[in-house]
């Protein structure tokens, strides 16, 4: 084998080594990204695994709040406050609706009423977020100019 052939062979192997090194680096990067994605999915699963139970507790909270409003009992008020605190520690946040612009991603319009267009006039049922995602949309009455239903 002469010098020229040796040089070609060395260059060929060098190119193969560089190509294999590049592939190896891409595979390592893909694996690292996969690990991050799996970890994020696990965290998301844990965050939202209690969603069904928490949604059921919101119905209980609604009933207790109605009773509290009617009875005006200090003990009941304390119990409702404790339940709200527990729900907040689990990532539950009430959706602020009344007086706000209607947001179809966070609210369900149950009726169009006389009032300022696209403004929430009344809240029929409170809505809640769980870790920033809608757990239960607010059921609201939305204003329509002169009470028009269209």
Order of alpha helices (4+ residues) and beta strands (2+ residues): alpha-alpha-alpha-beta-beta-beta-beta-beta-beta
